[in-house]
């Protein structure tokens, strides 16, 4: 028998319940038009993921349930849809009729509904609730240990949700034990480098262990500090991956499976499916796979586009220094929004090199975006005059002093640039994209209210050496980011002859120490064992600790590593721990 299955990786938007329902209905109807028996959607399709404290609002939960009811009524007949939503118990109100938040969150469930022929035929409630990293599901949801298997066109289909997959025993195996031949796994699994290898391993494991087809369907799109990469897949009982969805793009994947009908267990809900009259289907051709650097680029582009567009910004403005970080952010912004929607701004100070200004001009020309030159020498002199003897500045030499300017004077330059960018943002209604990378954010090599000013930080979770890899990847089909930008020693150019290496270890060393501490949670002894000098490790970890107050005030940026700054890593600002 041929069972036609579809995976609908759709770009649900958190809170856009009506829009998400429309996405579901459109994909469901498209699947029905192809004679699909069952179409699997993503985790919390109706609400978007993660809805966070919107779940504490009664109207939000009720609107999600109402949308589910409309989908059940309006969906096409025959084809079954498995859709993620927020389930709710019946006792969410007090006797006075008021919404009781504490009671409500003890009854909310992360659920999947089986919709068929005008009805909600069955509901599965997620059992495994992740409460680590970016996940807070135990804050909102109650787990339920009730397997769900329905019969669709004689094929037994089990339903599970996301984290249910990531365990040796649990709902996937329980579905197989209950007779499921296909297990649907609805996902909102955020991207990070290397994660797909783990996902695929779990899909293969459960498929072979249970002798089932495992239909893993993942969300796609950017949501604040996470980005979902799609990349859905279908695992066969022999462990092979027989179908894949696109990476970082919405898609409806339709495949035919040769599965013999099985006798359902007593009490199983039986649904007819689409029937035998259906159009022929071309063989599934998996989309090309992105290389490891290319997938990071795609993640950052999608995250930037969705953050801007979903928050009402069509245009972006970026300070372009001629350095590697701002060059990569500008190229990302153009790929995300289009060159006509990006303004780059060179703001040279008396310490900016001619080659940096030339590199900024060349990049803007290659990207075909609007480019402004706003020198800050005049404002810098004016601020120096206002401060007088309170801050040692580069202009003090004109007043007969031999004192050398320090960090305060460097930060004035950065803050003047932030002031100009925010003025342009206010005037144009554009968003300022900040240009700091993960390594700089880690050790505090960034200026509050200066280069940290802005609404979104595209490379906030990208280590310095990976920034260089991204630049070379972007240039793979011809130079866009000037070679001189990639090859010259990095410098903030805030004083004569300044280099990053004057203040920081070399970036190969620094990146590894940051990764060991921030992403792997290693202590001093374990990091030293990786081949680093103990005094250097202690110095870097001290810088990381002291910069936490800055990171709390930083713009959000997309997670692309196992552990990013922001909601993924929560440490106290005030702490006596030094290890």
C-alpha positions as a Python dict, from the first residue, in 0.01 Angstrom:
ca = {
    (1, 'X'): (0, 0, 0),
    (2, 'X'): (116, 355, -69),
    (3, 'X'): (84, 599, 217),
    (4, 'X'): (144, 960, 116),
    (5, 'X'): (301, 1170, 391),
    (6, 'X'): (389, 1540, 402),
    (7, 'X'): (613, 1743, 631),
    (8, 'X'): (511, 2110, 649),
    (9, 'X'): (796, 2318, 788),
    (10, 'X'): (624, 2654, 814),
    (11, 'X'): (750, 2990, 946),
    (12, 'X'): (516, 3037, 1240),
    (13, 'X'): (549, 3373, 1413),
    (14, 'X'): (512, 3399, 1790),
    (15, 'X'): (179, 3558, 1880),
    (16, 'X'): (47, 3582, 1524),
    (17, 'X'): (-225, 3327, 1585),
    (18, 'X'): (-442, 3421, 1288),
    (19, 'X'): (-144, 3441, 1053),
    (20, 'X'): (-13, 3106, 1173),
    (21, 'X'): (-354, 2945, 1124),
    (22, 'X'): (-353, 3077, 768),
    (23, 'X'): (-9, 2921, 710),
    (24, 'X'): (-141, 2589, 836),
    (25, 'X'): (-454, 2604, 626),
    (26, 'X'): (-263, 2695, 309),
    (27, 'X'): (-11, 2412, 354),
    (28, 'X'): (-286, 2167, 452),
    (29, 'X'): (-483, 2247, 139),
    (30, 'X'): (-169, 2218, -75),
    (31, 'X'): (-104, 1876, 77),
    (32, 'X'): (-464, 1769, 17),
    (33, 'X'): (-431, 1878, -345),
    (34, 'X'): (-149, 1627, -378),
    (35, 'X'): (-351, 1347, -226),
    (36, 'X'): (-159, 1337, 102),
    (37, 'X'): (-295, 1105, 370),
    (38, 'X'): (-135, 1290, 663),
    (39, 'X'): (57, 1617, 690),
    (40, 'X'): (278, 1681, 992),
    (41, 'X'): (330, 2038, 1112),
    (42, 'X'): (565, 2187, 1372),
    (43, 'X'): (566, 2228, 1748),
    (44, 'X'): (322, 2494, 1874),
    (45, 'X'): (242, 2582, 1515),
    (46, 'X'): (-55, 2797, 1613),
    (47, 'X'): (116, 3009, 1879),
    (48, 'X'): (470, 3009, 1742),
    (49, 'X'): (765, 2903, 1956),
    (50, 'X'): (854, 3002, 2221),
    (51, 'X'): (548, 3198, 2335),
    (52, 'X'): (701, 3256, 2680),
    (53, 'X'): (487, 3465, 2918),
    (54, 'X'): (218, 3519, 2656),
    (55, 'X'): (104, 3185, 2796),
    (56, 'X'): (9, 3362, 3118),
    (57, 'X'): (-257, 3562, 2934),
    (58, 'X'): (-600, 3399, 2925),
    (59, 'X'): (-694, 3570, 2598),
    (60, 'X'): (-385, 3431, 2427),
    (61, 'X'): (-455, 3073, 2528),
    (62, 'X'): (-822, 3107, 2434),
    (63, 'X'): (-736, 3259, 2095),
    (64, 'X'): (-506, 2964, 2024),
    (65, 'X'): (-783, 2718, 2110),
    (66, 'X'): (-1031, 2908, 1896),
    (67, 'X'): (-789, 2898, 1603),
    (68, 'X'): (-751, 2523, 1645),
    (69, 'X'): (-1128, 2487, 1630),
    (70, 'X'): (-1147, 2695, 1312),
    (71, 'X'): (-875, 2483, 1152),
    (72, 'X'): (-1063, 2165, 1234),
    (73, 'X'): (-1377, 2311, 1074),
    (74, 'X'): (-1215, 2471, 770),
    (75, 'X'): (-953, 2211, 684),
    (76, 'X'): (-991, 1996, 372),
    (77, 'X'): (-1154, 1656, 408),
    (78, 'X'): (-960, 1334, 372),
    (79, 'X'): (-609, 1457, 447),
    (80, 'X'): (-529, 1444, 819),
    (81, 'X'): (-330, 1730, 975),
    (82, 'X'): (-119, 1698, 1291),
    (83, 'X'): (-79, 2049, 1432),
    (84, 'X'): (96, 2192, 1739),
    (85, 'X'): (-100, 2409, 1983),
    (86, 'X'): (-130, 2497, 2352),
    (87, 'X'): (-370, 2268, 2533),
    (88, 'X'): (-559, 2376, 2845),
    (89, 'X'): (-740, 2205, 3128),
    (90, 'X'): (-1097, 2282, 3228),
    (91, 'X'): (-1021, 2429, 3572),
    (92, 'X'): (-817, 2736, 3484),
    (93, 'X'): (-1041, 2987, 3660),
    (94, 'X'): (-1112, 3053, 4023),
    (95, 'X'): (-1465, 3039, 4156),
    (96, 'X'): (-1481, 3415, 4107),
    (97, 'X'): (-1416, 3368, 3739),
    (98, 'X'): (-1072, 3531, 3742),
    (99, 'X'): (-776, 3393, 3553),
    (100, 'X'): (-547, 3218, 3798),
    (101, 'X'): (-196, 3218, 3652),
    (102, 'X'): (-57, 2960, 3892),
    (103, 'X'): (-347, 2725, 3829),
    (104, 'X'): (-342, 2788, 3455),
    (105, 'X'): (21, 2691, 3411),
    (106, 'X'): (-41, 2368, 3599),
    (107, 'X'): (-290, 2275, 3329),
    (108, 'X'): (-134, 2405, 3010),
    (109, 'X'): (18, 2147, 2782),
    (110, 'X'): (246, 2157, 2479),
    (111, 'X'): (19, 1957, 2254),
    (112, 'X'): (-43, 1823, 1906),
    (113, 'X'): (-392, 1783, 1762),
    (114, 'X'): (-494, 1529, 1500),
    (115, 'X'): (-742, 1714, 1279),
    (116, 'X'): (-960, 1518, 1038),
    (117, 'X'): (-1284, 1578, 852),
    (118, 'X'): (-1406, 1868, 1062),
    (119, 'X'): (-1308, 1725, 1400),
    (120, 'X'): (-1028, 1724, 1655),
    (121, 'X'): (-992, 1349, 1639),
    (122, 'X'): (-717, 1307, 1898),
    (123, 'X'): (-473, 1509, 2108),
    (124, 'X'): (-123, 1425, 2229),
    (125, 'X'): (38, 1617, 2518),
    (126, 'X'): (417, 1643, 2527),
    (127, 'X'): (589, 1439, 2797),
    (128, 'X'): (952, 1552, 2789),
    (129, 'X'): (964, 1923, 2879),
    (130, 'X'): (1312, 2074, 2829),
    (131, 'X'): (1424, 2321, 3092),
    (132, 'X'): (1781, 2405, 2994),
    (133, 'X'): (1957, 2646, 2760),
    (134, 'X'): (1696, 2856, 2581),
    (135, 'X'): (1410, 2634, 2699),
    (136, 'X'): (1174, 2714, 2989),
    (137, 'X'): (895, 2465, 2929),
    (138, 'X'): (869, 2349, 3289),
    (139, 'X'): (773, 2709, 3374),
    (140, 'X'): (458, 2685, 3166),
    (141, 'X'): (357, 2331, 3079),
    (142, 'X'): (251, 2012, 3252),
    (143, 'X'): (377, 1679, 3110),
    (144, 'X'): (141, 1396, 3024),
    (145, 'X'): (243, 1034, 2990),
    (146, 'X'): (-28, 921, 2746),
    (147, 'X'): (84, 778, 2411),
    (148, 'X'): (-125, 872, 2110),
    (149, 'X'): (-161, 637, 1811),
    (150, 'X'): (-430, 678, 1544),
    (151, 'X'): (-504, 472, 1235),
    (152, 'X'): (-492, 670, 908),
    (153, 'X'): (-585, 478, 592),
    (154, 'X'): (-501, 161, 781),
    (155, 'X'): (-151, 280, 880),
    (156, 'X'): (-83, 328, 1250),
    (157, 'X'): (57, 676, 1321),
    (158, 'X'): (200, 782, 1658),
    (159, 'X'): (235, 1145, 1766),
    (160, 'X'): (521, 1293, 1969),
    (161, 'X'): (668, 1641, 2020),
    (162, 'X'): (1030, 1761, 1995),
    (163, 'X'): (1216, 1667, 2317),
    (164, 'X'): (1024, 1338, 2325),
    (165, 'X'): (1272, 1228, 2058),
    (166, 'X'): (1585, 1306, 2261),
    (167, 'X'): (1580, 1013, 2502),
    (168, 'X'): (1650, 644, 2486),
    (169, 'X'): (1318, 543, 2635),
    (170, 'X'): (1003, 747, 2624),
    (171, 'X'): (719, 853, 2396),
    (172, 'X'): (873, 749, 2063),
    (173, 'X'): (937, 395, 2181),
    (174, 'X'): (601, 389, 2358),
    (175, 'X'): (431, 473, 2030),
    (176, 'X'): (623, 197, 1852),
    (177, 'X'): (533, -48, 2128),
    (178, 'X'): (168, 54, 2085),
    (179, 'X'): (183, -49, 1719),
    (180, 'X'): (281, 275, 1541),
    (181, 'X'): (433, 225, 1196),
    (182, 'X'): (501, 595, 1152),
    (183, 'X'): (585, 826, 1443),
    (184, 'X'): (539, 1197, 1380),
    (185, 'X'): (769, 1424, 1580),
    (186, 'X'): (667, 1792, 1575),
    (187, 'X'): (961, 2024, 1641),
    (188, 'X'): (1069, 2377, 1717),
    (189, 'X'): (1437, 2289, 1750),
    (190, 'X'): (1665, 2597, 1741),
    (191, 'X'): (1973, 2585, 1523),
    (192, 'X'): (2329, 2570, 1642),
    (193, 'X'): (2641, 2443, 1470),
    (194, 'X'): (2660, 2065, 1463),
    (195, 'X'): (2311, 2007, 1601),
    (196, 'X'): (2179, 1837, 1288),
    (197, 'X'): (2423, 1551, 1342),
    (198, 'X'): (2268, 1483, 1682),
    (199, 'X'): (1913, 1515, 1551),
    (200, 'X'): (1980, 1274, 1269),
    (201, 'X'): (2142, 1026, 1507),
    (202, 'X'): (1828, 1022, 1722),
    (203, 'X'): (1602, 986, 1419),
    (204, 'X'): (1805, 690, 1291),
    (205, 'X'): (1821, 535, 1636),
    (206, 'X'): (1447, 541, 1699),
    (207, 'X'): (1360, 438, 1345),
    (208, 'X'): (1579, 127, 1358),
    (209, 'X'): (1504, 41, 1718),
    (210, 'X'): (1130, 62, 1672),
    (211, 'X'): (1120, -60, 1311),
    (212, 'X'): (925, 254, 1220),
    (213, 'X'): (930, 552, 989),
    (214, 'X'): (1022, 860, 1193),
    (215, 'X'): (883, 1186, 1055),
    (216, 'X'): (1079, 1475, 1207),
    (217, 'X'): (927, 1814, 1109),
    (218, 'X'): (1102, 2129, 1227),
    (219, 'X'): (1005, 2496, 1236),
    (220, 'X'): (1185, 2757, 1029),
    (221, 'X'): (1250, 3128, 1088),
    (222, 'X'): (1406, 3373, 1332),
    (223, 'X'): (1258, 3447, 1675),
    (224, 'X'): (1449, 3698, 1885),
    (225, 'X'): (1764, 3514, 1999),
    (226, 'X'): (1702, 3182, 1824),
    (227, 'X'): (1669, 3077, 1464),
    (228, 'X'): (1497, 2761, 1342),
    (229, 'X'): (1656, 2594, 1043),
    (230, 'X'): (1383, 2366, 910),
    (231, 'X'): (1589, 2076, 774),
    (232, 'X'): (1307, 1829, 842),
    (233, 'X'): (1373, 1463, 766),
    (234, 'X'): (1210, 1125, 731),
    (235, 'X'): (1392, 821, 866),
    (236, 'X'): (1317, 469, 740),
    (237, 'X'): (1315, 151, 950),
    (238, 'X'): (1661, 58, 817),
    (239, 'X'): (1804, 389, 943),
    (240, 'X'): (1836, 565, 610),
    (241, 'X'): (1713, 922, 569),
    (242, 'X'): (1480, 901, 271),
    (243, 'X'): (1358, 1261, 255),
    (244, 'X'): (1475, 1604, 371),
    (245, 'X'): (1337, 1953, 387),
    (246, 'X'): (1523, 2267, 289),
    (247, 'X'): (1757, 2440, 531),
    (248, 'X'): (1644, 2786, 647),
    (249, 'X'): (1344, 2798, 412),
    (250, 'X'): (981, 2695, 442),
    (251, 'X'): (881, 2390, 239),
    (252, 'X'): (618, 2122, 202),
    (253, 'X'): (794, 1787, 161),
    (254, 'X'): (573, 1512, 15),
    (255, 'X'): (679, 1147, -10),
    (256, 'X'): (520, 810, -82),
    (257, 'X'): (582, 524, 159),
    (258, 'X'): (516, 157, 94),
    (259, 'X'): (358, 44, 420),
    (260, 'X'): (125, -250, 466),
    (261, 'X'): (-190, -170, 663),
    (262, 'X'): (-196, -308, 1016),
    (263, 'X'): (-481, -405, 1243),
    (264, 'X'): (-529, -125, 1495),
    (265, 'X'): (-544, -195, 1866),
    (266, 'X'): (-892, -197, 2018),
    (267, 'X'): (-1019, 155, 2077),
    (268, 'X'): (-787, 316, 1823),
    (269, 'X'): (-936, 609, 1635),
    (270, 'X'): (-962, 519, 1266),
    (271, 'X'): (-943, 786, 994),
    (272, 'X'): (-983, 721, 621),
    (273, 'X'): (-700, 932, 478),
    (274, 'X'): (-710, 1086, 132),
    (275, 'X'): (-820, 776, -59),
    (276, 'X'): (-663, 599, -353),
    (277, 'X'): (-744, 857, -623),
    (278, 'X'): (-452, 1098, -620),
    (279, 'X'): (-211, 1265, -864),
    (280, 'X'): (119, 1096, -939),
    (281, 'X'): (415, 1214, -737),
    (282, 'X'): (766, 1280, -862),
    (283, 'X'): (1050, 1114, -676),
    (284, 'X'): (1173, 1322, -382),
    (285, 'X'): (1498, 1507, -456),
    (286, 'X'): (1666, 1631, -137),
    (287, 'X'): (1778, 1995, -157),
    (288, 'X'): (2154, 2063, -166),
    (289, 'X'): (2320, 2071, 174),
    (290, 'X'): (2498, 2382, 298),
    (291, 'X'): (2859, 2350, 409),
    (292, 'X'): (2938, 2418, 780),
    (293, 'X'): (3023, 2786, 727),
    (294, 'X'): (2749, 2841, 472),
    (295, 'X'): (2484, 2720, 714),
    (296, 'X'): (2600, 2973, 974),
    (297, 'X'): (2573, 3247, 711),
    (298, 'X'): (2223, 3131, 619),
    (299, 'X'): (2122, 3122, 986),
    (300, 'X'): (2244, 3478, 1046),
    (301, 'X'): (2077, 3611, 731),
    (302, 'X'): (1742, 3451, 817),
    (303, 'X'): (1762, 3564, 1181),
    (304, 'X'): (1842, 3922, 1079),
    (305, 'X'): (1569, 3936, 813),
    (306, 'X'): (1298, 3798, 1040),
    (307, 'X'): (1398, 4010, 1339),
    (308, 'X'): (1387, 4326, 1130),
    (309, 'X'): (1075, 4252, 929),
    (310, 'X'): (875, 4101, 1215),
    (311, 'X'): (951, 4406, 1428),
    (312, 'X'): (852, 4655, 1160),
    (313, 'X'): (1193, 4751, 1017),
    (314, 'X'): (1254, 4751, 643),
    (315, 'X'): (1584, 4941, 661),
    (316, 'X'): (1905, 4910, 861),
    (317, 'X'): (2196, 5140, 934),
    (318, 'X'): (2546, 5014, 1017),
    (319, 'X'): (2865, 5186, 1127),
    (320, 'X'): (3132, 5078, 879),
    (321, 'X'): (3484, 5105, 1018),
    (322, 'X'): (3679, 4926, 748),
    (323, 'X'): (3731, 4636, 991),
    (324, 'X'): (3627, 4274, 957),
    (325, 'X'): (3329, 4273, 1195),
    (326, 'X'): (3139, 4565, 1046),
    (327, 'X'): (3218, 4437, 696),
    (328, 'X'): (3059, 4098, 770),
    (329, 'X'): (2755, 4257, 936),
    (330, 'X'): (2704, 4489, 638),
    (331, 'X'): (2720, 4197, 394),
    (332, 'X'): (2478, 3998, 610),
    (333, 'X'): (2239, 4292, 621),
    (334, 'X'): (2243, 4332, 242),
    (335, 'X'): (2178, 3961, 194),
    (336, 'X'): (1894, 3979, 446),
    (337, 'X'): (1726, 4307, 350),
    (338, 'X'): (1863, 4406, 9),
    (339, 'X'): (2122, 4673, -66),
    (340, 'X'): (1856, 4939, -121),
    (341, 'X'): (1749, 4894, 242),
    (342, 'X'): (2094, 4929, 401),
    (343, 'X'): (2281, 5248, 485),
    (344, 'X'): (2646, 5221, 588),
    (345, 'X'): (2820, 5505, 768),
    (346, 'X'): (3193, 5570, 787),
    (347, 'X'): (3277, 5788, 1088),
    (348, 'X'): (3653, 5842, 1079),
    (349, 'X'): (3832, 5999, 1373),
    (350, 'X'): (4179, 6157, 1365),
    (351, 'X'): (4314, 5804, 1431),
    (352, 'X'): (4137, 5625, 1149),
    (353, 'X'): (4377, 5497, 884),
    (354, 'X'): (4340, 5588, 521),
    (355, 'X'): (4321, 5219, 428),
    (356, 'X'): (4028, 5162, 665),
    (357, 'X'): (3833, 5448, 513),
    (358, 'X'): (3916, 5318, 165),
    (359, 'X'): (3809, 4964, 261),
    (360, 'X'): (3476, 5093, 394),
    (361, 'X'): (3413, 5283, 73),
    (362, 'X'): (3505, 4981, -141),
    (363, 'X'): (3275, 4748, 56),
    (364, 'X'): (2979, 4983, 35),
    (365, 'X'): (3036, 5016, -339),
    (366, 'X'): (3049, 4635, -381),
    (367, 'X'): (2731, 4592, -177),
    (368, 'X'): (2557, 4871, -371),
    (369, 'X'): (2416, 5030, -59),
    (370, 'X'): (2387, 5392, 44),
    (371, 'X'): (2708, 5508, 210),
    (372, 'X'): (2764, 5817, 423),
    (373, 'X'): (3084, 5976, 548),
    (374, 'X'): (3041, 6154, 881),
    (375, 'X'): (3384, 6243, 1030),
    (376, 'X'): (3384, 6279, 1408),
    (377, 'X'): (3694, 6496, 1446),
    (378, 'X'): (3490, 6813, 1504),
    (379, 'X'): (3250, 6662, 1761),
    (380, 'X'): (3548, 6495, 1932),
    (381, 'X'): (3723, 6828, 1970),
    (382, 'X'): (3403, 6988, 2099),
    (383, 'X'): (3349, 6718, 2362),
    (384, 'X'): (3715, 6746, 2464),
    (385, 'X'): (3672, 7119, 2516),
    (386, 'X'): (3358, 7067, 2724),
    (387, 'X'): (3527, 6808, 2946),
    (388, 'X'): (3838, 7020, 2985),
    (389, 'X'): (4073, 6879, 3247),
    (390, 'X'): (3822, 6619, 3370),
    (391, 'X'): (3919, 6366, 3101),
    (392, 'X'): (4261, 6335, 2938),
    (393, 'X'): (4205, 6366, 2564),
    (394, 'X'): (4415, 6371, 2251),
    (395, 'X'): (4354, 6743, 2231),
    (396, 'X'): (4524, 6808, 2565),
    (397, 'X'): (4858, 6823, 2385),
    (398, 'X'): (4739, 7149, 2233),
    (399, 'X'): (4704, 7283, 2586),
    (400, 'X'): (5061, 7204, 2685),
    (401, 'X'): (5013, 6879, 2879),
    (402, 'X'): (5212, 6558, 2828),
    (403, 'X'): (4940, 6330, 2965),
    (404, 'X'): (4844, 6042, 2737),
    (405, 'X'): (4476, 5985, 2661),
    (406, 'X'): (4325, 5665, 2800),
    (407, 'X'): (4021, 5442, 2770),
    (408, 'X'): (3777, 5722, 2853),
    (409, 'X'): (3894, 5917, 2549),
    (410, 'X'): (3869, 5607, 2330),
    (411, 'X'): (3514, 5547, 2452),
    (412, 'X'): (3415, 5905, 2372),
    (413, 'X'): (3493, 5830, 2008),
    (414, 'X'): (3284, 5513, 2013),
    (415, 'X'): (2995, 5690, 2184),
    (416, 'X'): (2999, 5973, 1935),
    (417, 'X'): (2961, 5715, 1660),
    (418, 'X'): (2675, 5550, 1846),
    (419, 'X'): (2510, 5891, 1882),
    (420, 'X'): (2527, 5954, 1508),
    (421, 'X'): (2393, 5610, 1419),
    (422, 'X'): (2101, 5642, 1658),
    (423, 'X'): (2021, 5988, 1520),
    (424, 'X'): (2001, 5840, 1169),
    (425, 'X'): (1792, 5553, 1302),
    (426, 'X'): (1544, 5792, 1466),
    (427, 'X'): (1521, 6011, 1158),
    (428, 'X'): (1484, 5728, 906),
    (429, 'X'): (1290, 5475, 1112),
    (430, 'X'): (1566, 5221, 1051),
    (431, 'X'): (1727, 4976, 1291),
    (432, 'X'): (2092, 5003, 1393),
    (433, 'X'): (2270, 4670, 1357),
    (434, 'X'): (2557, 4643, 1602),
    (435, 'X'): (2882, 4482, 1490),
    (436, 'X'): (3036, 4320, 1798),
    (437, 'X'): (3132, 3952, 1790),
    (438, 'X'): (3110, 3690, 2064),
    (439, 'X'): (3477, 3715, 2160),
    (440, 'X'): (3451, 4090, 2213),
    (441, 'X'): (3126, 4061, 2408),
    (442, 'X'): (3285, 3791, 2622),
    (443, 'X'): (3579, 4000, 2745),
    (444, 'X'): (3408, 4338, 2740),
    (445, 'X'): (3607, 4468, 2441),
    (446, 'X'): (3310, 4684, 2345),
    (447, 'X'): (3175, 5021, 2458),
    (448, 'X'): (2840, 5058, 2629),
    (449, 'X'): (2632, 5327, 2458),
    (450, 'X'): (2892, 5329, 2183),
    (451, 'X'): (2953, 5043, 1943),
    (452, 'X'): (2705, 4839, 2150),
    (453, 'X'): (2425, 5084, 2061),
    (454, 'X'): (2159, 4933, 1839),
    (455, 'X'): (1861, 4703, 1810),
    (456, 'X'): (2006, 4374, 1688),
    (457, 'X'): (2352, 4215, 1697),
    (458, 'X'): (2382, 3969, 1405),
    (459, 'X'): (2724, 3826, 1500),
    (460, 'X'): (2685, 3837, 1877),
    (461, 'X'): (2733, 3457, 1896),
    (462, 'X'): (3009, 3437, 1633),
    (463, 'X'): (3367, 3399, 1760),
    (464, 'X'): (3632, 3621, 1604),
    (465, 'X'): (3802, 3356, 1392),
    (466, 'X'): (3466, 3240, 1259),
    (467, 'X'): (3400, 3600, 1152),
    (468, 'X'): (3700, 3567, 921),
    (469, 'X'): (3571, 3235, 789),
    (470, 'X'): (3236, 3395, 714),
    (471, 'X'): (3407, 3678, 525),
    (472, 'X'): (3600, 3433, 309),
    (473, 'X'): (3283, 3229, 250),
    (474, 'X'): (3095, 3541, 137),
    (475, 'X'): (3376, 3612, -109),
    (476, 'X'): (3367, 3262, -257),
    (477, 'X'): (3222, 3381, -589),
    (478, 'X'): (3418, 3704, -610),
    (479, 'X'): (3552, 3971, -378),
    (480, 'X'): (3290, 4171, -192),
    (481, 'X'): (3464, 4219, 142),
    (482, 'X'): (3804, 4372, 54),
    (483, 'X'): (4094, 4130, 89),
    (484, 'X'): (4283, 4400, 277),
    (485, 'X'): (4006, 4405, 540),
    (486, 'X'): (4047, 4031, 591),
    (487, 'X'): (4427, 4030, 596),
    (488, 'X'): (4517, 4336, 804),
    (489, 'X'): (4573, 4307, 1182),
    (490, 'X'): (4252, 4390, 1371),
    (491, 'X'): (4241, 4728, 1542),
    (492, 'X'): (3981, 4955, 1701),
    (493, 'X'): (4185, 5256, 1573),
    (494, 'X'): (4105, 5471, 1874),
    (495, 'X'): (4464, 5580, 1935),
    (496, 'X'): (4782, 5593, 1726),
    (497, 'X'): (4917, 5249, 1628),
    (498, 'X'): (4657, 5059, 1828),
    (499, 'X'): (4613, 4683, 1771),
    (500, 'X'): (4376, 4438, 1939),
    (501, 'X'): (4679, 4237, 2044),
    (502, 'X'): (4787, 4524, 2270),
    (503, 'X'): (4500, 4443, 2506),
    (504, 'X'): (4404, 4085, 2427),
    (505, 'X'): (4567, 3746, 2370),
    (506, 'X'): (4587, 3628, 2010),
    (507, 'X'): (4242, 3535, 1884),
    (508, 'X'): (4314, 3164, 1843),
    (509, 'X'): (4395, 3150, 2215),
    (510, 'X'): (4118, 3385, 2320),
    (511, 'X'): (3846, 3213, 2116),
    (512, 'X'): (3934, 2876, 2267),
    (513, 'X'): (3937, 3006, 2625),
    (514, 'X'): (3602, 3180, 2570),
    (515, 'X'): (3450, 2867, 2418),
    (516, 'X'): (3584, 2649, 2700),
    (517, 'X'): (3441, 2878, 2967),
    (518, 'X'): (3117, 3001, 2811),
    (519, 'X'): (3004, 2707, 2598),
    (520, 'X'): (3162, 2411, 2781),
    (521, 'X'): (3147, 2550, 3138),
    (522, 'X'): (3505, 2443, 3210),
    (523, 'X'): (3695, 2579, 3509),
    (524, 'X'): (4049, 2712, 3522),
    (525, 'X'): (4222, 2375, 3568),
    (526, 'X'): (4034, 2214, 3279),
    (527, 'X'): (4106, 2508, 3048),
    (528, 'X'): (4476, 2500, 3138),
    (529, 'X'): (4475, 2131, 3041),
    (530, 'X'): (4374, 2240, 2690),
    (531, 'X'): (4723, 2391, 2659),
    (532, 'X'): (4676, 2744, 2789),
    (533, 'X'): (4887, 2945, 3035),
    (534, 'X'): (4724, 2958, 3377),
    (535, 'X'): (4778, 3330, 3429),
    (536, 'X'): (4634, 3401, 3085),
    (537, 'X'): (4330, 3186, 3156),
    (538, 'X'): (4268, 3359, 3487),
    (539, 'X'): (4299, 3701, 3323),
    (540, 'X'): (4050, 3613, 3050),
    (541, 'X'): (3799, 3460, 3292),
    (542, 'X'): (3818, 3773, 3506),
    (543, 'X'): (3740, 3983, 3201),
    (544, 'X'): (3444, 3758, 3117),
    (545, 'X'): (3304, 3792, 3470),
    (546, 'X'): (3348, 4169, 3482),
    (547, 'X'): (3177, 4220, 3145),
    (548, 'X'): (2849, 4055, 3245),
    (549, 'X'): (2691, 4390, 3330),
    (550, 'X'): (2762, 4507, 2976),
    (551, 'X'): (2611, 4198, 2818),
    (552, 'X'): (2290, 4245, 3016),
    (553, 'X'): (2248, 4576, 2833),
    (554, 'X'): (2341, 4445, 2489),
    (555, 'X'): (2111, 4408, 2192),
    (556, 'X'): (1977, 4056, 2124),
    (557, 'X'): (2149, 3844, 1864),
    (558, 'X'): (2095, 3498, 1713),
    (559, 'X'): (2226, 3181, 1874),
    (560, 'X'): (2452, 2975, 1645),
    (561, 'X'): (2664, 2790, 1904),
    (562, 'X'): (2578, 2541, 2174),
    (563, 'X'): (2565, 2821, 2430),
    (564, 'X'): (2510, 3185, 2350),
    (565, 'X'): (2504, 3495, 2568),
    (566, 'X'): (2156, 3606, 2668),
    (567, 'X'): (1877, 3369, 2767),
    (568, 'X'): (2099, 3070, 2687),
    (569, 'X'): (2352, 3158, 2962),
    (570, 'X'): (2231, 3300, 3291),
    (571, 'X'): (2496, 3400, 3541),
    (572, 'X'): (2476, 3665, 3814),
    (573, 'X'): (2626, 4009, 3755),
    (574, 'X'): (2727, 4034, 4119),
    (575, 'X'): (2927, 3730, 4230),
    (576, 'X'): (3230, 3647, 4438),
    (577, 'X'): (3308, 3330, 4244),
    (578, 'X'): (3633, 3356, 4050),
    (579, 'X'): (3683, 3027, 3874),
}
